[in-house]
Amino acid sequence: MEAKNLYNKLSDKEILTEIKVTLPVAKNYLFKRGVDLQLEKIERKFTFNVDLFPDEKAKQSDKKQVQIRIVIAKLNGEIIRYYRRGNFLEEHDGRKDKYTYKALRPLASIAKIPAAVILGHLRDEPKSFIYCNKEYEKDGKRFKNAYKLQEYGVKNCSKGMFPPIITFAASLNLPLRYALSERHKLTKSTLIKLYKDFGLFERKDSSPELLINGLSFGFAQATPMQAHRIIHELTAILYGKNTKEPYFIQSATISRRDPNSNESKLILIQYSQMQKQKNVNIRHYLKEESARKFVKSVLSAPVYKEGGTLRSLKNIKNVKFLLAKSGTQETSDGKNTKDKWVVGSMIINREIYSFVVLIGTRYEDKNGLIKTIRHSQLMTPIVREVVKSLNEK
């Protein structure tokens, strides 16, 4: 997609002659084969509403195909593994482009990442602070937790209190909403800035309640690429230094014709010249060590805390997960699972990587991926394949 955007910007006097990419083609081919084998195994065990592993005659535009996007990047920004199946998963150049809007998806519990950052910024502590699992109803609908722990909340807060580390480990929606709405009473201006700083899609007429619900219940939207930018930048702040956003193109060579002499000359454009202003601007939330410690604690908890939604990742060898967050988006009627997400960062052989895994269905699909499936059944085998590929020399 970066190459297409670059090509579209060329004038009638320019020709794109060479592109140098970050992706190791041979290793990525083996990685894709490994992912395909895992998907084939998973499809034999469960009944999906779409083709998880299509036959050779299937087309990318086939509505029955699953939508998959897996991207792994080094902390310096170089994308080194890439797997995609399906359309409308990538951004086109320009935030208002119709293809970018089609790539927007509800983030499900991935939207809790900005909430973790603002709560750390507000000096909450992962274990000693307490959030009420308070029930919440709007327009006749009772909202519930993503995890079936006091699923619909409680009327009396003394009977349902959870610390932040459990709230994020078990992906509890209601305690998080309480923290943002009642404990801290976040204003509309604060929330709009938070959405903007994280590059989340935000409607101008949104009320503070709707913005808070977007983070708590996962209605907030972003593209898969933006989800990767968020976890990548957050990892860089917490565990690295200044870094570039994930990218494919290291450099491009353009032949440009001089209209006066009619001669052509080659121009080398480095990635640093192509990079735009950052799409994630969150460093100012994490200036204090207490804020950084809070985010490290609550966003490693899904893997390493008992009851964490990604605790099955602990069984993968030769890797240490730094940050991780899962997400499950339901269909509009709430009967099926539409999208499954895992984003995170990890250390393998002293190298830090960021990653995003999205497996779901087309944005307009109403039937979804499957009735229900656990992260351990679908996402863990894929993440294991990622780790295996990065460990191979």
Secondary structure, DSSP 8 states (H G I E B T S, - for coil): -HHHHHHHT--TTEEEEEEEES--HHHHHHHHHHHHHHHHHHHHHS--SSBSS--TT--TT-TTB-EEEEEEEETTSBEEEEEEESSS-S--SSTT-HHHHHH-EE-GGGGHHHHHHHHHHTT--TTT--EE-B--EETTEE---SSSSSTT-BSSGGG-EE-HHHHHHTT-HHHHHHIIIIIS---HHHHHHHHHHHT-B--TT--HHHHHHHHHSS--EE-HHHHHHHHHHHHHHHHS-S----BSEEEEEEEEE-TTT--EEEEEEEHHHH--S-S---GGGG-SHHHHHHHHHHHHHHHHSTT-TTGGGGG-SS-EEEEEEEEEEE-TTSSSEEEEEEEEEEEETTEEEEEEEEEE--TT-SS-SBS---HHHHHHHHHHHHHHHHH--
